[in-house]
Amino acid sequence: MLEGKAMVEDSDMPVKMQMQAMAFASQALDLFDVFDCKSIAGHIKKEFDERYGSGWQCVVGSNFGCFFTHSKGTFIYFQLETLKFLIFKGASTP
Protein backbone atom coordinates (compact mmCIF):
# COMPACT_ATOMS: atom_id res chain seq x y z
CA MET A 1 0.00 0.00 0.00
CA LEU A 2 1.30 3.41 -1.06
CA GLU A 3 4.64 2.11 -2.37
CA GLY A 4 4.95 5.27 -4.45
CA LYS A 5 4.26 8.66 -2.95
CA ALA A 6 1.18 10.41 -4.26
CA MET A 7 1.70 13.90 -5.65
CA VAL A 8 -1.26 16.27 -5.33
CA GLU A 9 -1.37 18.57 -8.35
CA ASP A 10 -4.47 20.55 -7.33
CA SER A 11 -7.16 20.30 -4.66
CA ASP A 12 -9.67 22.24 -2.62
CA MET A 13 -10.55 19.25 -0.39
CA PRO A 14 -9.83 19.29 3.33
CA VAL A 15 -6.50 17.57 4.05
CA LYS A 16 -8.16 14.65 5.84
CA MET A 17 -10.35 13.95 2.79
CA GLN A 18 -7.29 14.25 0.51
CA MET A 19 -5.50 11.59 2.57
CA GLN A 20 -8.57 9.36 2.32
CA ALA A 21 -8.65 9.82 -1.48
CA MET A 22 -5.02 8.74 -1.78
CA ALA A 23 -5.60 5.78 0.55
CA PHE A 24 -8.59 4.62 -1.53
CA ALA A 25 -6.49 4.97 -4.69
CA SER A 26 -3.69 2.92 -3.18
CA GLN A 27 -6.17 0.29 -2.03
CA ALA A 28 -7.66 0.12 -5.54
CA LEU A 29 -4.19 -0.37 -7.05
CA ASP A 30 -3.70 -3.31 -4.69
CA LEU A 31 -7.04 -4.83 -5.77
CA PHE A 32 -7.00 -4.25 -9.54
CA ASP A 33 -4.54 -4.40 -12.42
CA VAL A 34 -2.98 -1.00 -13.16
CA PHE A 35 -4.46 -1.17 -16.70
CA ASP A 36 -8.02 -1.67 -15.36
CA CYS A 37 -8.70 2.04 -14.85
CA LYS A 38 -12.49 1.58 -14.98
CA SER A 39 -12.47 -0.82 -12.01
CA ILE A 40 -10.03 1.39 -10.09
CA ALA A 41 -12.26 4.45 -10.63
CA GLY A 42 -15.39 2.46 -9.73
CA HIS A 43 -13.83 1.30 -6.46
CA ILE A 44 -12.84 4.84 -5.45
CA LYS A 45 -16.26 6.26 -6.40
CA LYS A 46 -18.03 3.55 -4.37
CA GLU A 47 -15.86 4.28 -1.32
CA PHE A 48 -16.47 8.04 -1.56
CA ASP A 49 -20.24 7.57 -2.07
CA GLU A 50 -20.38 5.35 1.03
CA ARG A 51 -18.27 7.63 3.21
CA TYR A 52 -19.34 11.11 2.01
CA GLY A 53 -22.74 10.62 0.37
CA SER A 54 -23.69 9.97 -3.25
CA GLY A 55 -22.80 12.06 -6.27
CA TRP A 56 -19.02 11.53 -6.48
CA GLN A 57 -17.22 11.18 -9.80
CA CYS A 58 -13.82 9.60 -10.40
CA VAL A 59 -11.61 9.56 -13.49
CA VAL A 60 -8.44 7.45 -13.59
CA GLY A 61 -5.87 7.17 -16.36
CA SER A 62 -2.58 8.37 -17.72
CA ASN A 63 -3.89 10.68 -20.45
CA PHE A 64 -7.28 12.38 -20.32
CA GLY A 65 -8.87 15.77 -20.65
CA CYS A 66 -11.87 17.05 -18.75
CA PHE A 67 -14.03 20.05 -18.07
CA PHE A 68 -16.44 20.05 -15.12
CA THR A 69 -18.07 21.99 -12.32
CA HIS A 70 -17.65 20.71 -8.79
CA SER A 71 -19.02 21.46 -5.35
CA LYS A 72 -16.68 23.59 -3.25
CA GLY A 73 -14.30 21.53 -1.10
CA THR A 74 -14.74 18.28 -3.05
CA PHE A 75 -12.03 18.33 -5.73
CA ILE A 76 -8.65 16.60 -5.93
CA TYR A 77 -6.31 15.82 -8.81
CA PHE A 78 -3.24 13.75 -7.98
CA GLN A 79 -0.78 11.23 -9.36
CA LEU A 80 0.07 7.88 -7.79
CA GLU A 81 2.56 5.63 -9.54
CA THR A 82 1.88 5.95 -13.30
CA LEU A 83 -1.78 6.99 -13.01
CA LYS A 84 -3.57 10.30 -12.53
CA PHE A 85 -6.68 10.48 -10.35
CA LEU A 86 -9.44 13.08 -10.57
CA ILE A 87 -12.12 12.89 -7.87
CA PHE A 88 -14.90 15.42 -7.35
CA LYS A 89 -18.52 15.79 -6.37
CA GLY A 90 -20.64 17.38 -9.08
CA ALA A 91 -22.16 20.76 -8.39
CA SER A 92 -25.93 20.96 -8.39
CA THR A 93 -27.47 23.78 -10.38
CA PRO A 94 -30.57 25.60 -9.15
C-alpha positions as CSV (number, residue, x, y, z in Angstrom):
1,M,0.0,0.0,0.0
2,L,1.3,3.4,-1.1
3,E,4.6,2.1,-2.4
4,G,5.0,5.3,-4.5
5,K,4.3,8.7,-2.9
6,A,1.2,10.4,-4.3
7,M,1.7,13.9,-5.6
8,V,-1.3,16.3,-5.3
9,E,-1.4,18.6,-8.3
10,D,-4.5,20.5,-7.3
11,S,-7.2,20.3,-4.7
12,D,-9.7,22.2,-2.6
13,M,-10.5,19.3,-0.4
14,P,-9.8,19.3,3.3
15,V,-6.5,17.6,4.1
16,K,-8.2,14.6,5.8
17,M,-10.3,13.9,2.8
18,Q,-7.3,14.2,0.5
19,M,-5.5,11.6,2.6
20,Q,-8.6,9.4,2.3
21,A,-8.7,9.8,-1.5
22,M,-5.0,8.7,-1.8
23,A,-5.6,5.8,0.5
24,F,-8.6,4.6,-1.5
25,A,-6.5,5.0,-4.7
26,S,-3.7,2.9,-3.2
27,Q,-6.2,0.3,-2.0
28,A,-7.7,0.1,-5.5
29,L,-4.2,-0.4,-7.0
30,D,-3.7,-3.3,-4.7
31,L,-7.0,-4.8,-5.8
32,F,-7.0,-4.2,-9.5
33,D,-4.5,-4.4,-12.4
34,V,-3.0,-1.0,-13.2
35,F,-4.5,-1.2,-16.7
36,D,-8.0,-1.7,-15.4
37,C,-8.7,2.0,-14.9
38,K,-12.5,1.6,-15.0
39,S,-12.5,-0.8,-12.0
40,I,-10.0,1.4,-10.1
41,A,-12.3,4.4,-10.6
42,G,-15.4,2.5,-9.7
43,H,-13.8,1.3,-6.5
44,I,-12.8,4.8,-5.4
45,K,-16.3,6.3,-6.4
46,K,-18.0,3.6,-4.4
47,E,-15.9,4.3,-1.3
48,F,-16.5,8.0,-1.6
49,D,-20.2,7.6,-2.1
50,E,-20.4,5.3,1.0
51,R,-18.3,7.6,3.2
52,Y,-19.3,11.1,2.0
53,G,-22.7,10.6,0.4
54,S,-23.7,10.0,-3.2
55,G,-22.8,12.1,-6.3
56,W,-19.0,11.5,-6.5
57,Q,-17.2,11.2,-9.8
58,C,-13.8,9.6,-10.4
59,V,-11.6,9.6,-13.5
60,V,-8.4,7.4,-13.6
61,G,-5.9,7.2,-16.4
62,S,-2.6,8.4,-17.7
63,N,-3.9,10.7,-20.5
64,F,-7.3,12.4,-20.3
65,G,-8.9,15.8,-20.7
66,C,-11.9,17.1,-18.8
67,F,-14.0,20.1,-18.1
68,F,-16.4,20.0,-15.1
69,T,-18.1,22.0,-12.3
70,H,-17.7,20.7,-8.8
71,S,-19.0,21.5,-5.4
72,K,-16.7,23.6,-3.2
73,G,-14.3,21.5,-1.1
74,T,-14.7,18.3,-3.1
75,F,-12.0,18.3,-5.7
76,I,-8.7,16.6,-5.9
77,Y,-6.3,15.8,-8.8
78,F,-3.2,13.7,-8.0
79,Q,-0.8,11.2,-9.4
80,L,0.1,7.9,-7.8
81,E,2.6,5.6,-9.5
82,T,1.9,6.0,-13.3
83,L,-1.8,7.0,-13.0
84,K,-3.6,10.3,-12.5
85,F,-6.7,10.5,-10.4
86,L,-9.4,13.1,-10.6
87,I,-12.1,12.9,-7.9
88,F,-14.9,15.4,-7.3
89,K,-18.5,15.8,-6.4
90,G,-20.6,17.4,-9.1
91,A,-22.2,20.8,-8.4
92,S,-25.9,21.0,-8.4
93,T,-27.5,23.8,-10.4
94,P,-30.6,25.6,-9.2
